[in-house]
Amino acid sequence: MTVPAPDPVEIRESSLDVLEKLRLPVPASGFPLVWEPGDELALRPRAEIEARVAILNVVLARSFGMPPERAMEWLLDARLVEQLTGPEWRFVVSDKGDTMAFSLHLEAVFALAWVMGLTPDLDPLYPSVDDLTRRLPVLPQGERFNEWRARTLAAPRGAAEVAAMLDMYYCLDWAYLESERRRLPLPGQVDSNTIGQRRWALEWAVVFHGPYHDAPLTWEEIDLSV
């Protein structure tokens, strides 16, 4: 469901307040807004978010040693093979790609789990919760995609709440990278990789509608350099 986006200036002020409380660098006044006044927004459909979580969970399992045959069998049973991106396909099938980079997707999954209402918070000071894997399809026990969906009964958050979190992580991404560049102390237990992965997931989950927004991007099209 598409709804009016909240005031981006008010949301940005709240995001910058978070940076100041964490004693992080604050971007200059011209730092771009994520959306403009008058824009509308929506979350991607619940089924699409669940599918992305399930695929990333399999990719993570592959990065930690799950055999490719079992991974493909699970994805085929779930009817998710066609939703794999090109890099994910090559990694799942033939181990082609950066295993370390794929393993970082744990934090993207954590952010999507928050969007789905499966985790209570997305605190930038701490890594993903220890029991996150229990909230995902339990692959070692053969839990199927539809069984997981029935077990979790996800209740996605409101689009405006997710957009506000995205704006905060957009600012945090800049601040963490700037802190690392200047070798400043970071406030919590995570680094810019964690912040970037969570931003990636949030950028993908929220769809904006307005004169300055293009069609929704695919997972691989999300650009964290801007």
Secondary structure as GFF3:
##gff-version 3
##sequence-region A 1 226
A	DSSP	beta_strand	3	4	.	.	.	ID=ss1
A	DSSP	alpha_helix	8	21	.	.	.	ID=ss2
A	DSSP	beta_strand	40	43	.	.	.	ID=ss3
A	DSSP	alpha_helix	46	63	.	.	.	ID=ss4
A	DSSP	alpha_helix	68	78	.	.	.	ID=ss5
A	DSSP	three_ten_helix	81	83	.	.	.	ID=ss6
A	DSSP	alpha_helix	86	94	.	.	.	ID=ss7
A	DSSP	alpha_helix	99	103	.	.	.	ID=ss8
A	DSSP	alpha_helix	105	115	.	.	.	ID=ss9
A	DSSP	three_ten_helix	132	135	.	.	.	ID=ss10
A	DSSP	three_ten_helix	139	141	.	.	.	ID=ss11
A	DSSP	alpha_helix	145	152	.	.	.	ID=ss12
A	DSSP	alpha_helix	159	181	.	.	.	ID=ss13
A	DSSP	alpha_helix	192	205	.	.	.	ID=ss14
A	DSSP	beta_strand	206	209	.	.	.	ID=ss15
A	DSSP	three_ten_helix	219	221	.	.	.	ID=ss16
###
